[in-house]
């Protein structure tokens, strides 16, 4: 068996490491890398926020903003208006919101951020108490860019950058007009 020169082995190793890194970052290996920005038709972009129930009076609704600025709201429970409502926002607002999703690395987030298991230290041993229950509602965010769709459930222990997104969607879509519940602009975490 013939041995490869060290320089050639180094090139093969670098290509292998790059392939692993691209895979870890979520790059589809069947698609070529782009030298420039990737663009999508506005009709191929959609951002959806679903707010889920809690044990109290948390508002339950879904709102979708498409790339053309069309807003579709579906109120379910504990909101001022139930049923379907429609609105529009400027395309610049869609662009700003989409950039916030990209800045938060939404497409690379975990699919779910749920309550963690609780453990108790007892007699020098850790004992699993089970998954913690929470009265908190969840926010489910879905981003569609062309043929790629990413859905993320935010319930507990999620990164701050992701945690800002549901309120930013609400503010952009002006859901307050239908829910009767104001949202404040969430601050970006330090260093973000």
PyMOL CGO cylinders between C-alpha atoms (Angstrom):
from pymol import cmd
from pymol.cgo import CYLINDER

trace = [
    CYLINDER, 0.00, 0.00, 0.00, 1.36, 3.38, -1.04, 0.3, 1, 1, 1, 1, 1, 1,
    CYLINDER, 1.36, 3.38, -1.04, 1.76, 6.11, 1.61, 0.3, 1, 1, 1, 1, 1, 1,
    CYLINDER, 1.76, 6.11, 1.61, 0.60, 9.60, 0.82, 0.3, 1, 1, 1, 1, 1, 1,
    CYLINDER, 0.60, 9.60, 0.82, 2.99, 12.52, 1.23, 0.3, 1, 1, 1, 1, 1, 1,
    CYLINDER, 2.99, 12.52, 1.23, 2.41, 14.55, 4.46, 0.3, 1, 1, 1, 1, 1, 1,
    CYLINDER, 2.41, 14.55, 4.46, 1.24, 17.62, 2.53, 0.3, 1, 1, 1, 1, 1, 1,
    CYLINDER, 1.24, 17.62, 2.53, -1.46, 15.60, 0.76, 0.3, 1, 1, 1, 1, 1, 1,
    CYLINDER, -1.46, 15.60, 0.76, -2.57, 14.02, 4.07, 0.3, 1, 1, 1, 1, 1, 1,
    CYLINDER, -2.57, 14.02, 4.07, -2.85, 17.51, 5.56, 0.3, 1, 1, 1, 1, 1, 1,
    CYLINDER, -2.85, 17.51, 5.56, -5.12, 18.64, 2.68, 0.3, 1, 1, 1, 1, 1, 1,
    CYLINDER, -5.12, 18.64, 2.68, -7.35, 15.56, 3.04, 0.3, 1, 1, 1, 1, 1, 1,
    CYLINDER, -7.35, 15.56, 3.04, -7.55, 16.09, 6.81, 0.3, 1, 1, 1, 1, 1, 1,
    CYLINDER, -7.55, 16.09, 6.81, -8.48, 19.78, 6.32, 0.3, 1, 1, 1, 1, 1, 1,
    CYLINDER, -8.48, 19.78, 6.32, -11.25, 18.88, 3.87, 0.3, 1, 1, 1, 1, 1, 1,
    CYLINDER, -11.25, 18.88, 3.87, -12.57, 16.25, 6.28, 0.3, 1, 1, 1, 1, 1, 1,
    CYLINDER, -12.57, 16.25, 6.28, -12.57, 18.71, 9.20, 0.3, 1, 1, 1, 1, 1, 1,
    CYLINDER, -12.57, 18.71, 9.20, -14.30, 21.35, 7.06, 0.3, 1, 1, 1, 1, 1, 1,
    CYLINDER, -14.30, 21.35, 7.06, -17.01, 18.85, 6.06, 0.3, 1, 1, 1, 1, 1, 1,
    CYLINDER, -17.01, 18.85, 6.06, -17.62, 17.95, 9.70, 0.3, 1, 1, 1, 1, 1, 1,
    CYLINDER, -17.62, 17.95, 9.70, -17.77, 21.64, 10.67, 0.3, 1, 1, 1, 1, 1, 1,
    CYLINDER, -17.77, 21.64, 10.67, -20.25, 22.45, 7.90, 0.3, 1, 1, 1, 1, 1, 1,
    CYLINDER, -20.25, 22.45, 7.90, -22.42, 19.51, 8.95, 0.3, 1, 1, 1, 1, 1, 1,
    CYLINDER, -22.42, 19.51, 8.95, -22.33, 20.69, 12.57, 0.3, 1, 1, 1, 1, 1, 1,
    CYLINDER, -22.33, 20.69, 12.57, -23.44, 24.16, 11.44, 0.3, 1, 1, 1, 1, 1, 1,
    CYLINDER, -23.44, 24.16, 11.44, -26.39, 22.68, 9.61, 0.3, 1, 1, 1, 1, 1, 1,
    CYLINDER, -26.39, 22.68, 9.61, -25.13, 23.07, 6.05, 0.3, 1, 1, 1, 1, 1, 1,
    CYLINDER, -25.13, 23.07, 6.05, -26.74, 20.66, 3.60, 0.3, 1, 1, 1, 1, 1, 1,
    CYLINDER, -26.74, 20.66, 3.60, -23.75, 18.87, 2.08, 0.3, 1, 1, 1, 1, 1, 1,
    CYLINDER, -23.75, 18.87, 2.08, -25.70, 18.25, -1.15, 0.3, 1, 1, 1, 1, 1, 1,
    CYLINDER, -25.70, 18.25, -1.15, -25.90, 22.01, -1.77, 0.3, 1, 1, 1, 1, 1, 1,
    CYLINDER, -25.90, 22.01, -1.77, -22.93, 24.07, -2.94, 0.3, 1, 1, 1, 1, 1, 1,
    CYLINDER, -22.93, 24.07, -2.94, -21.63, 26.79, -0.69, 0.3, 1, 1, 1, 1, 1, 1,
    CYLINDER, -21.63, 26.79, -0.69, -22.67, 30.24, -1.84, 0.3, 1, 1, 1, 1, 1, 1,
    CYLINDER, -22.67, 30.24, -1.84, -20.05, 32.89, -2.54, 0.3, 1, 1, 1, 1, 1, 1,
    CYLINDER, -20.05, 32.89, -2.54, -22.64, 35.59, -2.01, 0.3, 1, 1, 1, 1, 1, 1,
    CYLINDER, -22.64, 35.59, -2.01, -25.81, 36.17, -0.05, 0.3, 1, 1, 1, 1, 1, 1,
    CYLINDER, -25.81, 36.17, -0.05, -28.62, 33.67, -0.38, 0.3, 1, 1, 1, 1, 1, 1,
    CYLINDER, -28.62, 33.67, -0.38, -31.86, 35.24, -1.51, 0.3, 1, 1, 1, 1, 1, 1,
    CYLINDER, -31.86, 35.24, -1.51, -35.47, 34.08, -1.25, 0.3, 1, 1, 1, 1, 1, 1,
    CYLINDER, -35.47, 34.08, -1.25, -38.59, 35.33, -2.96, 0.3, 1, 1, 1, 1, 1, 1,
    CYLINDER, -38.59, 35.33, -2.96, -40.85, 37.13, -0.46, 0.3, 1, 1, 1, 1, 1, 1,
    CYLINDER, -40.85, 37.13, -0.46, -43.53, 34.53, -1.20, 0.3, 1, 1, 1, 1, 1, 1,
    CYLINDER, -43.53, 34.53, -1.20, -41.12, 31.84, 0.12, 0.3, 1, 1, 1, 1, 1, 1,
    CYLINDER, -41.12, 31.84, 0.12, -40.69, 33.44, 3.56, 0.3, 1, 1, 1, 1, 1, 1,
    CYLINDER, -40.69, 33.44, 3.56, -42.97, 32.98, 6.58, 0.3, 1, 1, 1, 1, 1, 1,
    CYLINDER, -42.97, 32.98, 6.58, -42.58, 33.54, 10.32, 0.3, 1, 1, 1, 1, 1, 1,
    CYLINDER, -42.58, 33.54, 10.32, -45.15, 31.97, 12.65, 0.3, 1, 1, 1, 1, 1, 1,
    CYLINDER, -45.15, 31.97, 12.65, -45.59, 32.39, 16.40, 0.3, 1, 1, 1, 1, 1, 1,
    CYLINDER, -45.59, 32.39, 16.40, -47.91, 30.14, 18.38, 0.3, 1, 1, 1, 1, 1, 1,
    CYLINDER, -47.91, 30.14, 18.38, -48.59, 30.99, 22.02, 0.3, 1, 1, 1, 1, 1, 1,
    CYLINDER, -48.59, 30.99, 22.02, -49.83, 27.96, 23.99, 0.3, 1, 1, 1, 1, 1, 1,
    CYLINDER, -49.83, 27.96, 23.99, -52.15, 27.71, 27.01, 0.3, 1, 1, 1, 1, 1, 1,
    CYLINDER, -52.15, 27.71, 27.01, -51.14, 27.75, 30.66, 0.3, 1, 1, 1, 1, 1, 1,
    CYLINDER, -51.14, 27.75, 30.66, -53.16, 26.87, 33.77, 0.3, 1, 1, 1, 1, 1, 1,
    CYLINDER, -53.16, 26.87, 33.77, -54.32, 30.49, 34.00, 0.3, 1, 1, 1, 1, 1, 1,
    CYLINDER, -54.32, 30.49, 34.00, -55.49, 33.08, 31.50, 0.3, 1, 1, 1, 1, 1, 1,
    CYLINDER, -55.49, 33.08, 31.50, -52.50, 33.19, 29.16, 0.3, 1, 1, 1, 1, 1, 1,
    CYLINDER, -52.50, 33.19, 29.16, -53.46, 34.36, 25.67, 0.3, 1, 1, 1, 1, 1, 1,
    CYLINDER, -53.46, 34.36, 25.67, -53.63, 31.49, 23.16, 0.3, 1, 1, 1, 1, 1, 1,
    CYLINDER, -53.63, 31.49, 23.16, -53.22, 32.40, 19.51, 0.3, 1, 1, 1, 1, 1, 1,
    CYLINDER, -53.22, 32.40, 19.51, -51.18, 31.97, 16.35, 0.3, 1, 1, 1, 1, 1, 1,
    CYLINDER, -51.18, 31.97, 16.35, -49.84, 34.74, 14.15, 0.3, 1, 1, 1, 1, 1, 1,
    CYLINDER, -49.84, 34.74, 14.15, -48.06, 34.40, 10.82, 0.3, 1, 1, 1, 1, 1, 1,
    CYLINDER, -48.06, 34.40, 10.82, -46.16, 37.09, 8.94, 0.3, 1, 1, 1, 1, 1, 1,
    CYLINDER, -46.16, 37.09, 8.94, -45.27, 36.27, 5.36, 0.3, 1, 1, 1, 1, 1, 1,
    CYLINDER, -45.27, 36.27, 5.36, -42.49, 37.78, 3.28, 0.3, 1, 1, 1, 1, 1, 1,
    CYLINDER, -42.49, 37.78, 3.28, -44.92, 40.18, 1.59, 0.3, 1, 1, 1, 1, 1, 1,
    CYLINDER, -44.92, 40.18, 1.59, -45.90, 41.68, 4.95, 0.3, 1, 1, 1, 1, 1, 1,
    CYLINDER, -45.90, 41.68, 4.95, -49.29, 39.97, 5.22, 0.3, 1, 1, 1, 1, 1, 1,
    CYLINDER, -49.29, 39.97, 5.22, -50.24, 39.16, 8.81, 0.3, 1, 1, 1, 1, 1, 1,
    CYLINDER, -50.24, 39.16, 8.81, -52.71, 36.41, 9.71, 0.3, 1, 1, 1, 1, 1, 1,
    CYLINDER, -52.71, 36.41, 9.71, -53.83, 36.10, 13.33, 0.3, 1, 1, 1, 1, 1, 1,
    CYLINDER, -53.83, 36.10, 13.33, -55.97, 33.28, 14.76, 0.3, 1, 1, 1, 1, 1, 1,
    CYLINDER, -55.97, 33.28, 14.76, -57.18, 34.00, 18.32, 0.3, 1, 1, 1, 1, 1, 1,
    CYLINDER, -57.18, 34.00, 18.32, -58.25, 31.01, 20.41, 0.3, 1, 1, 1, 1, 1, 1,
    CYLINDER, -58.25, 31.01, 20.41, -58.52, 31.73, 24.15, 0.3, 1, 1, 1, 1, 1, 1,
    CYLINDER, -58.52, 31.73, 24.15, -58.07, 34.59, 26.63, 0.3, 1, 1, 1, 1, 1, 1,
    CYLINDER, -58.07, 34.59, 26.63, -57.72, 37.19, 23.89, 0.3, 1, 1, 1, 1, 1, 1,
    CYLINDER, -57.72, 37.19, 23.89, -59.81, 40.23, 23.03, 0.3, 1, 1, 1, 1, 1, 1,
    CYLINDER, -59.81, 40.23, 23.03, -60.62, 38.84, 19.56, 0.3, 1, 1, 1, 1, 1, 1,
    CYLINDER, -60.62, 38.84, 19.56, -61.03, 35.17, 18.75, 0.3, 1, 1, 1, 1, 1, 1,
    CYLINDER, -61.03, 35.17, 18.75, -61.08, 33.89, 15.20, 0.3, 1, 1, 1, 1, 1, 1,
    CYLINDER, -61.08, 33.89, 15.20, -59.13, 35.02, 12.17, 0.3, 1, 1, 1, 1, 1, 1,
    CYLINDER, -59.13, 35.02, 12.17, -57.95, 38.60, 11.72, 0.3, 1, 1, 1, 1, 1, 1,
    CYLINDER, -57.95, 38.60, 11.72, -55.73, 40.04, 9.02, 0.3, 1, 1, 1, 1, 1, 1,
    CYLINDER, -55.73, 40.04, 9.02, -53.32, 42.93, 8.76, 0.3, 1, 1, 1, 1, 1, 1,
    CYLINDER, -53.32, 42.93, 8.76, -50.21, 44.09, 6.95, 0.3, 1, 1, 1, 1, 1, 1,
    CYLINDER, -50.21, 44.09, 6.95, -46.79, 45.40, 7.86, 0.3, 1, 1, 1, 1, 1, 1,
    CYLINDER, -46.79, 45.40, 7.86, -44.09, 47.03, 5.76, 0.3, 1, 1, 1, 1, 1, 1,
    CYLINDER, -44.09, 47.03, 5.76, -41.63, 44.77, 3.97, 0.3, 1, 1, 1, 1, 1, 1,
    CYLINDER, -41.63, 44.77, 3.97, -38.83, 46.60, 5.80, 0.3, 1, 1, 1, 1, 1, 1,
    CYLINDER, -38.83, 46.60, 5.80, -40.32, 45.34, 9.08, 0.3, 1, 1, 1, 1, 1, 1,
    CYLINDER, -40.32, 45.34, 9.08, -40.32, 41.79, 7.70, 0.3, 1, 1, 1, 1, 1, 1,
    CYLINDER, -40.32, 41.79, 7.70, -36.66, 42.22, 6.77, 0.3, 1, 1, 1, 1, 1, 1,
    CYLINDER, -36.66, 42.22, 6.77, -35.79, 43.56, 10.23, 0.3, 1, 1, 1, 1, 1, 1,
    CYLINDER, -35.79, 43.56, 10.23, -37.61, 40.67, 11.93, 0.3, 1, 1, 1, 1, 1, 1,
    CYLINDER, -37.61, 40.67, 11.93, -35.98, 38.10, 9.65, 0.3, 1, 1, 1, 1, 1, 1,
    CYLINDER, -35.98, 38.10, 9.65, -32.56, 39.56, 10.45, 0.3, 1, 1, 1, 1, 1, 1,
    CYLINDER, -32.56, 39.56, 10.45, -33.30, 39.17, 14.18, 0.3, 1, 1, 1, 1, 1, 1,
    CYLINDER, -33.30, 39.17, 14.18, -34.05, 35.46, 13.58, 0.3, 1, 1, 1, 1, 1, 1,
    CYLINDER, -34.05, 35.46, 13.58, -30.78, 35.08, 11.68, 0.3, 1, 1, 1, 1, 1, 1,
    CYLINDER, -30.78, 35.08, 11.68, -28.82, 37.02, 14.33, 0.3, 1, 1, 1, 1, 1, 1,
    CYLINDER, -28.82, 37.02, 14.33, -30.21, 34.63, 16.98, 0.3, 1, 1, 1, 1, 1, 1,
    CYLINDER, -30.21, 34.63, 16.98, -29.01, 31.68, 14.81, 0.3, 1, 1, 1, 1, 1, 1,
    CYLINDER, -29.01, 31.68, 14.81, -32.58, 30.39, 14.80, 0.3, 1, 1, 1, 1, 1, 1,
    CYLINDER, -32.58, 30.39, 14.80, -31.99, 27.82, 12.06, 0.3, 1, 1, 1, 1, 1, 1,
    CYLINDER, -31.99, 27.82, 12.06, -29.29, 26.23, 14.25, 0.3, 1, 1, 1, 1, 1, 1,
    CYLINDER, -29.29, 26.23, 14.25, -31.28, 26.20, 17.50, 0.3, 1, 1, 1, 1, 1, 1,
    CYLINDER, -31.28, 26.20, 17.50, -32.44, 23.05, 19.23, 0.3, 1, 1, 1, 1, 1, 1,
    CYLINDER, -32.44, 23.05, 19.23, -35.93, 21.93, 18.24, 0.3, 1, 1, 1, 1, 1, 1,
    CYLINDER, -35.93, 21.93, 18.24, -37.15, 22.14, 21.85, 0.3, 1, 1, 1, 1, 1, 1,
    CYLINDER, -37.15, 22.14, 21.85, -36.19, 23.97, 25.02, 0.3, 1, 1, 1, 1, 1, 1,
    CYLINDER, -36.19, 23.97, 25.02, -38.22, 22.30, 27.79, 0.3, 1, 1, 1, 1, 1, 1,
    CYLINDER, -38.22, 22.30, 27.79, -38.08, 22.14, 31.57, 0.3, 1, 1, 1, 1, 1, 1,
    CYLINDER, -38.08, 22.14, 31.57, -35.08, 20.17, 32.76, 0.3, 1, 1, 1, 1, 1, 1,
    CYLINDER, -35.08, 20.17, 32.76, -35.10, 17.18, 35.10, 0.3, 1, 1, 1, 1, 1, 1,
    CYLINDER, -35.10, 17.18, 35.10, -34.89, 18.04, 38.78, 0.3, 1, 1, 1, 1, 1, 1,
    CYLINDER, -34.89, 18.04, 38.78, -32.53, 16.16, 41.09, 0.3, 1, 1, 1, 1, 1, 1,
    CYLINDER, -32.53, 16.16, 41.09, -32.12, 16.23, 44.84, 0.3, 1, 1, 1, 1, 1, 1,
    CYLINDER, -32.12, 16.23, 44.84, -28.96, 15.59, 46.82, 0.3, 1, 1, 1, 1, 1, 1,
    CYLINDER, -28.96, 15.59, 46.82, -29.90, 13.25, 49.66, 0.3, 1, 1, 1, 1, 1, 1,
    CYLINDER, -29.90, 13.25, 49.66, -27.46, 11.29, 51.86, 0.3, 1, 1, 1, 1, 1, 1,
    CYLINDER, -27.46, 11.29, 51.86, -24.59, 12.03, 49.47, 0.3, 1, 1, 1, 1, 1, 1,
    CYLINDER, -24.59, 12.03, 49.47, -26.54, 10.64, 46.48, 0.3, 1, 1, 1, 1, 1, 1,
    CYLINDER, -26.54, 10.64, 46.48, -28.36, 12.44, 43.70, 0.3, 1, 1, 1, 1, 1, 1,
    CYLINDER, -28.36, 12.44, 43.70, -31.91, 11.26, 43.26, 0.3, 1, 1, 1, 1, 1, 1,
    CYLINDER, -31.91, 11.26, 43.26, -33.95, 12.09, 40.16, 0.3, 1, 1, 1, 1, 1, 1,
    CYLINDER, -33.95, 12.09, 40.16, -37.24, 13.74, 41.04, 0.3, 1, 1, 1, 1, 1, 1,
    CYLINDER, -37.24, 13.74, 41.04, -38.51, 13.76, 37.46, 0.3, 1, 1, 1, 1, 1, 1,
    CYLINDER, -38.51, 13.76, 37.46, -39.20, 16.44, 34.94, 0.3, 1, 1, 1, 1, 1, 1,
    CYLINDER, -39.20, 16.44, 34.94, -40.38, 19.67, 36.45, 0.3, 1, 1, 1, 1, 1, 1,
    CYLINDER, -40.38, 19.67, 36.45, -43.86, 20.83, 35.56, 0.3, 1, 1, 1, 1, 1, 1,
    CYLINDER, -43.86, 20.83, 35.56, -44.53, 24.43, 34.87, 0.3, 1, 1, 1, 1, 1, 1,
    CYLINDER, -44.53, 24.43, 34.87, -47.59, 26.59, 34.57, 0.3, 1, 1, 1, 1, 1, 1,
    CYLINDER, -47.59, 26.59, 34.57, -45.73, 28.65, 32.00, 0.3, 1, 1, 1, 1, 1, 1,
    CYLINDER, -45.73, 28.65, 32.00, -47.04, 28.83, 28.45, 0.3, 1, 1, 1, 1, 1, 1,
    CYLINDER, -47.04, 28.83, 28.45, -44.77, 27.94, 25.55, 0.3, 1, 1, 1, 1, 1, 1,
    CYLINDER, -44.77, 27.94, 25.55, -43.99, 29.90, 22.44, 0.3, 1, 1, 1, 1, 1, 1,
    CYLINDER, -43.99, 29.90, 22.44, -43.54, 27.90, 19.25, 0.3, 1, 1, 1, 1, 1, 1,
    CYLINDER, -43.54, 27.90, 19.25, -41.70, 29.71, 16.48, 0.3, 1, 1, 1, 1, 1, 1,
    CYLINDER, -41.70, 29.71, 16.48, -41.54, 28.51, 12.89, 0.3, 1, 1, 1, 1, 1, 1,
    CYLINDER, -41.54, 28.51, 12.89, -39.39, 30.09, 10.18, 0.3, 1, 1, 1, 1, 1, 1,
    CYLINDER, -39.39, 30.09, 10.18, -39.74, 29.10, 6.55, 0.3, 1, 1, 1, 1, 1, 1,
    CYLINDER, -39.74, 29.10, 6.55, -37.07, 30.17, 4.07, 0.3, 1, 1, 1, 1, 1, 1,
    CYLINDER, -37.07, 30.17, 4.07, -37.66, 28.65, 0.66, 0.3, 1, 1, 1, 1, 1, 1,
    CYLINDER, -37.66, 28.65, 0.66, -37.82, 24.87, 1.03, 0.3, 1, 1, 1, 1, 1, 1,
    CYLINDER, -37.82, 24.87, 1.03, -36.33, 24.91, 4.53, 0.3, 1, 1, 1, 1, 1, 1,
    CYLINDER, -36.33, 24.91, 4.53, -38.53, 25.11, 7.63, 0.3, 1, 1, 1, 1, 1, 1,
    CYLINDER, -38.53, 25.11, 7.63, -37.36, 25.24, 11.23, 0.3, 1, 1, 1, 1, 1, 1,
    CYLINDER, -37.36, 25.24, 11.23, -39.70, 24.91, 14.24, 0.3, 1, 1, 1, 1, 1, 1,
    CYLINDER, -39.70, 24.91, 14.24, -38.51, 25.69, 17.78, 0.3, 1, 1, 1, 1, 1, 1,
    CYLINDER, -38.51, 25.69, 17.78, -40.48, 25.23, 21.01, 0.3, 1, 1, 1, 1, 1, 1,
    CYLINDER, -40.48, 25.23, 21.01, -39.48, 27.68, 23.74, 0.3, 1, 1, 1, 1, 1, 1,
    CYLINDER, -39.48, 27.68, 23.74, -40.66, 26.64, 27.19, 0.3, 1, 1, 1, 1, 1, 1,
    CYLINDER, -40.66, 26.64, 27.19, -37.74, 26.82, 29.60, 0.3, 1, 1, 1, 1, 1, 1,
    CYLINDER, -37.74, 26.82, 29.60, -33.95, 27.18, 29.63, 0.3, 1, 1, 1, 1, 1, 1,
    CYLINDER, -33.95, 27.18, 29.63, -33.60, 28.73, 26.19, 0.3, 1, 1, 1, 1, 1, 1,
    CYLINDER, -33.60, 28.73, 26.19, -30.91, 31.21, 25.08, 0.3, 1, 1, 1, 1, 1, 1,
    CYLINDER, -30.91, 31.21, 25.08, -31.80, 34.86, 25.64, 0.3, 1, 1, 1, 1, 1, 1,
    CYLINDER, -31.80, 34.86, 25.64, -31.42, 35.71, 21.94, 0.3, 1, 1, 1, 1, 1, 1,
    CYLINDER, -31.42, 35.71, 21.94, -34.11, 33.13, 21.08, 0.3, 1, 1, 1, 1, 1, 1,
    CYLINDER, -34.11, 33.13, 21.08, -36.28, 34.29, 23.98, 0.3, 1, 1, 1, 1, 1, 1,
    CYLINDER, -36.28, 34.29, 23.98, -36.55, 37.78, 22.48, 0.3, 1, 1, 1, 1, 1, 1,
    CYLINDER, -36.55, 37.78, 22.48, -38.06, 36.53, 19.22, 0.3, 1, 1, 1, 1, 1, 1,
    CYLINDER, -38.06, 36.53, 19.22, -41.67, 35.84, 20.28, 0.3, 1, 1, 1, 1, 1, 1,
    CYLINDER, -41.67, 35.84, 20.28, -42.13, 39.40, 21.59, 0.3, 1, 1, 1, 1, 1, 1,
    CYLINDER, -42.13, 39.40, 21.59, -40.48, 40.82, 18.47, 0.3, 1, 1, 1, 1, 1, 1,
    CYLINDER, -40.48, 40.82, 18.47, -42.98, 38.88, 16.32, 0.3, 1, 1, 1, 1, 1, 1,
    CYLINDER, -42.98, 38.88, 16.32, -45.85, 40.20, 18.46, 0.3, 1, 1, 1, 1, 1, 1,
    CYLINDER, -45.85, 40.20, 18.46, -44.60, 43.78, 18.17, 0.3, 1, 1, 1, 1, 1, 1,
    CYLINDER, -44.60, 43.78, 18.17, -44.03, 43.51, 14.41, 0.3, 1, 1, 1, 1, 1, 1,
    CYLINDER, -44.03, 43.51, 14.41, -47.48, 41.95, 13.82, 0.3, 1, 1, 1, 1, 1, 1,
    CYLINDER, -47.48, 41.95, 13.82, -49.14, 44.37, 16.28, 0.3, 1, 1, 1, 1, 1, 1,
    CYLINDER, -49.14, 44.37, 16.28, -50.97, 41.48, 17.96, 0.3, 1, 1, 1, 1, 1, 1,
    CYLINDER, -50.97, 41.48, 17.96, -51.90, 43.82, 20.83, 0.3, 1, 1, 1, 1, 1, 1,
    CYLINDER, -51.90, 43.82, 20.83, -54.80, 45.07, 18.68, 0.3, 1, 1, 1, 1, 1, 1,
    CYLINDER, -54.80, 45.07, 18.68, -56.32, 41.55, 18.82, 0.3, 1, 1, 1, 1, 1, 1,
    CYLINDER, -56.32, 41.55, 18.82, -55.07, 40.15, 22.13, 0.3, 1, 1, 1, 1, 1, 1,
    CYLINDER, -55.07, 40.15, 22.13, -55.50, 43.29, 24.21, 0.3, 1, 1, 1, 1, 1, 1,
    CYLINDER, -55.50, 43.29, 24.21, -52.11, 42.54, 25.79, 0.3, 1, 1, 1, 1, 1, 1,
    CYLINDER, -52.11, 42.54, 25.79, -49.20, 44.92, 25.16, 0.3, 1, 1, 1, 1, 1, 1,
    CYLINDER, -49.20, 44.92, 25.16, -45.67, 43.65, 24.59, 0.3, 1, 1, 1, 1, 1, 1,
    CYLINDER, -45.67, 43.65, 24.59, -42.52, 45.60, 25.32, 0.3, 1, 1, 1, 1, 1, 1,
    CYLINDER, -42.52, 45.60, 25.32, -39.46, 45.59, 23.11, 0.3, 1, 1, 1, 1, 1, 1,
    CYLINDER, -39.46, 45.59, 23.11, -37.12, 42.98, 24.58, 0.3, 1, 1, 1, 1, 1, 1,
    CYLINDER, -37.12, 42.98, 24.58, -33.57, 44.14, 25.13, 0.3, 1, 1, 1, 1, 1, 1,
    CYLINDER, -33.57, 44.14, 25.13, -30.71, 42.37, 23.40, 0.3, 1, 1, 1, 1, 1, 1,
    CYLINDER, -30.71, 42.37, 23.40, -28.50, 40.50, 25.91, 0.3, 1, 1, 1, 1, 1, 1,
    CYLINDER, -28.50, 40.50, 25.91, -25.12, 42.07, 26.69, 0.3, 1, 1, 1, 1, 1, 1,
    CYLINDER, -25.12, 42.07, 26.69, -22.49, 41.25, 24.08, 0.3, 1, 1, 1, 1, 1, 1,
    CYLINDER, -22.49, 41.25, 24.08, -25.06, 40.18, 21.48, 0.3, 1, 1, 1, 1, 1, 1,
]
cmd.load_cgo(trace, "trace")
